[in-house]
C-alpha cells in the first residue's frame, strides 16, 4: 500500500508539473536590421546600445537604435571571402573604454588558392567610423584550407588573455598537432 501511495503521489506531482513544463516561453522578436550581408559576429560597445557587426564579405559596421546601420567602417583589412571564410569574429579589448582597441579575425589566401586565418587589432575612432593602426598579430601557417572549416573565434578571459580558436581547415589530421597551423 505504501508503494502504491508513493507512486500515486509521484505521478500526481508529475501531472501537476506538466503544465509548467509544457508552457511556451513568451519570446518577442523584433527585426532591427535587414540590410546586412551574411552577418557573422557582434560585439556590444560599453554603452550597451551600439553593436559592432562583421559581415563575411569584409565589412565591419556599427548599429545603434539612434543611428541605425552605419556605412562600412574604414581601415578594416581586406579579406578573402569564400563560403565559410571572410571577416569573422570581432571582440573588444577588456580595456576598450579607454583604449578603443578592437580585435578581428578574418581569412586571407595566398597565390596558390590556399587560405588561412588571421587575427589582428586596431583602434576604433570615437565616432565609430574608422579602424586605425590595424596590425596583424597572428597568421595561420601554413595556409591549408580550400574554404571549409576555416572559422575562428576570439574571447578574452577574466585575466585579460585573448583565446583564439582556429577551425581545422577540413584537415583533421593536423587539427590537434601543436606544431602546425599557428
C-alpha positions in Angstrom: 0.0 0.0 0.0 2.9 2.4 0.8 4.4 1.8 -2.6 1.1 2.5 -4.3 0.7 5.7 -2.3 4.2 6.9 -3.3 3.6 6.0 -6.9 0.3 7.9 -6.8 1.9 10.9 -5.2 4.8 10.9 -7.7 2.6 10.6 -10.7 0.3 13.3 -9.3 3.2 15.6 -8.9 4.2 15.0 -12.5 0.7 15.6 -13.6 0.6 18.9 -11.8 4.0 19.9 -13.1 3.2 19.1 -16.7 1.5 22.4 -17.5 4.6 24.2 -16.1 7.0 22.2 -18.2 4.9 22.4 -21.3 4.3 26.2 -21.1 5.5 28.0 -24.2 8.1 30.6 -23.4 7.0 34.2 -24.0 9.5 35.4 -26.5 9.1 38.5 -28.6 11.0 39.1 -31.8 11.7 42.5 -33.3 13.5 42.9 -36.6 16.1 45.6 -36.1 18.1 45.4 -39.3 17.6 43.6 -42.6 20.3 45.2 -44.7 23.3 43.1 -43.7 25.1 40.7 -46.0 25.8 37.4 -44.1 26.4 38.9 -40.6 28.8 36.7 -38.6 29.6 38.2 -35.2 28.6 41.1 -33.0 30.2 42.9 -30.1 28.4 45.3 -27.8 30.1 48.6 -27.1 30.2 49.8 -23.5 27.1 51.9 -23.9 25.1 48.6 -24.3 23.3 50.2 -27.2 25.8 50.1 -30.0 26.9 47.0 -31.8 29.9 46.2 -34.0 28.9 43.7 -36.6 31.1 41.7 -39.0 29.8 40.7 -42.4 31.6 37.8 -44.1 32.1 39.9 -47.2 34.5 42.1 -45.3 32.6 44.9 -43.9 32.6 46.0 -40.2 29.6 48.1 -39.3 28.1 49.7 -36.3 24.4 49.7 -35.4 22.6 51.6 -32.7 18.9 52.3 -32.1 19.5 56.1 -32.6 21.7 55.9 -35.7 20.7 52.7 -37.3 23.2 50.8 -39.5 26.4 52.7 -40.4 28.3 52.7 -43.6 31.2 50.2 -43.6 33.9 51.2 -41.1 37.1 52.2 -42.9 40.5 50.7 -42.1 39.3 47.1 -42.0 41.8 44.7 -43.6 41.0 43.2 -47.0 39.6 39.7 -46.5 39.3 36.6 -48.7 35.6 35.8 -48.6 34.5 32.4 -49.9 31.9 30.1 -48.4 32.9 29.7 -44.7 35.5 32.4 -44.8 35.7 36.2 -44.7 35.6 38.7 -41.9 34.7 36.5 -39.0 34.9 37.4 -35.3 35.0 40.8 -33.5 35.8 41.3 -29.8 36.6 44.4 -27.8 39.7 44.6 -25.7 39.0 44.4 -22.0 40.2 48.0 -21.7 38.1 49.2 -24.7 36.6 52.0 -22.8 40.0 53.7 -22.6 42.0 52.1 -25.5 39.2 51.7 -28.1 41.0 48.5 -29.3 39.0 46.1 -31.5 40.2 42.6 -32.3 39.2 41.0 -35.6 39.7 37.6 -37.1 39.4 37.0 -40.9 40.8 34.9 -43.7 43.3 35.6 -46.4 44.5 33.5 -49.3 47.9 33.0 -50.9 48.7 32.9 -54.6 48.1 29.1 -54.8 44.5 29.5 -53.6 45.0 28.1 -50.1 43.6 30.2 -47.2 44.3 30.7 -43.6 43.0 32.6 -40.6 44.5 35.9 -39.4 43.9 37.8 -36.1 44.7 41.4 -35.7 43.9 44.5 -33.7 43.1 48.2 -34.4 41.8 51.3 -32.7 38.2 52.4 -33.3 37.7 56.1 -33.8 35.5 57.9 -31.3 32.8 58.3 -34.0 32.9 54.6 -34.8 33.7 55.3 -38.5 37.4 54.2 -38.8 39.6 51.4 -37.6 43.1 52.9 -37.2 46.6 51.4 -37.0 45.4 47.9 -37.7 48.2 45.3 -37.3 48.3 41.5 -37.7 49.2 39.7 -34.5 49.0 36.1 -35.7 48.7 34.5 -39.1 47.8 30.8 -39.5 50.6 29.0 -41.3 50.8 27.0 -43.4 47.7 28.0 -45.2 45.8 24.7 -45.7 42.2 25.5 -46.4 40.3 25.5 -49.6 37.4 27.2 -47.8 36.0 24.7 -45.4 36.1 24.8 -41.6 38.3 27.9 -41.6 36.5 29.8 -38.9 37.9 31.4 -35.8 36.6 32.5 -32.5 38.1 35.1 -30.2 37.4 35.5 -26.4 39.1 37.3 -23.5 39.2 35.6 -20.2 38.9 37.4 -16.8 42.7 37.9 -16.6 42.7 39.7 -20.0 44.3 36.9 -22.0 43.0 36.5 -25.6 42.0 33.0 -26.5 41.9 32.1 -30.2 40.2 29.1 -31.7 41.1 28.1 -35.2 39.0 25.8 -37.4 40.5 22.6 -38.6 40.6 23.7 -42.2 38.9 20.4 -43.1 42.3 18.8 -42.5 41.5 16.8 -39.3 44.9 15.1 -39.5 46.6 18.4 -38.5 43.9 19.7 -36.2 45.5 18.6 -32.9 49.1 19.0 -33.8 50.7 21.7 -31.7 53.4 22.4 -34.2 51.0 23.1 -37.1 48.9 25.9 -38.3 49.6 28.8 -35.9 
